[in-house]
Amino acid sequence: MIYFAIMFTGIIESTGTIKKIISKGTNKTFLVESALSNELKIDQSVSHSGVCLTIEAVNGNSYQVTAIEETLKKTALNEWVTGSIINLERCLQIGSRLDGHIVQGHVDCVGICKKIKERKGSWEYEFEFPKKFAGLVIEKGSITINGISLTVFNIRLKSFSVAIIPYTYLYTNIKDIKIGDKVNLEFDLIGKYLLRQLELK
């Protein structure tokens, strides 16, 4: 089985449950229980709610990953506790359809949930993000929230909204997000390259 190096699509395969957290110096090691565990291998890269982490050990229906200090500072992983549900996606395989969008598993910043509205069978979430990333958010553009590929709308200088369909609500951890919760945000890779080119000019 061949995988692209560190490339995801934002289409969640499964969820996992944090069973144990061990602090080691400035790092944190997470023991994750998931139905995907028996398909994973040591040294494989997996997106954990949008954060690319390397499998260190696999034991039955559980496996182990470690987040270093830099990752903990720039993501919402410090919010994880025993029992937290996380979104999981393995790297994109060669020949697979790109059903979401190109995702690296490199979180750009942490967002905060500001509003949740139920829309008779769907849900609308509003998230706030640091203003310095405003140039990377466009109407009907792609964004990754906790590893989920979503389309943004109702953009403001420091916030945007996304609509959640029933399938995504049921089969990801988006349903566990409450107002005030922190989430991992990764902006569209193409947008980041374009903005960089403009900056260089």
C-alpha positions, 0 to 999 in steps of 0.5 A: 500500500503506497501513500503520498508523503504527508498529504490528506484530503480532509475526509475523515475516515474514523474517530478515536478516543483518547485513553491515556495522556502521558507528559514527558518533559515538554511533550505529551504522549497520547494513547488512542483507541480506534477501529483503525488501529489494526490497520496502522503501522509504526512510522505511519503519518495520521491526521489527528483532528487536523494535526499530522502525528507519527504512529510510534506503537500499535497494540491491539485496538490502540496506538501511541503518538507524541506531540512535541512542545512546538505542536502543542503551542500551535494547536488545540491538542492541550485541550485533549483530555482522557475521553476526548473524541478525535477525527482520524484520517490516513495519508492519501493513497496514490490513485485515490480520489481527492474528495476534499481538498489538499491538506497537509496536517500542519495547523496554521492557528487555533480558532474559537467557536463563537456560535452554533445554530441548528438549521432544521437538519443541518448546523451552522457554526461560526469560528473566530480566528487571528486577524493576520490570517484574514487574507487566506479566507475567501467566500466559498473557499476551503478550510480544514477544521479539526481535520474536516474539509469544509466550505466557508461563507459569511466571512468577516475580518476575524470570523467565518461560518461553515455549514455541517451536513448530517453525515459530517455531524454524526461521524466526526467530532464536530458535534462535540464542539461547544461555544468557546471551544478551541479548534485546529484550523488549516487554511487552503494550501493554494491560497498560502502559496498565492499570498506568499508570491504577492508578498515577495513582489 
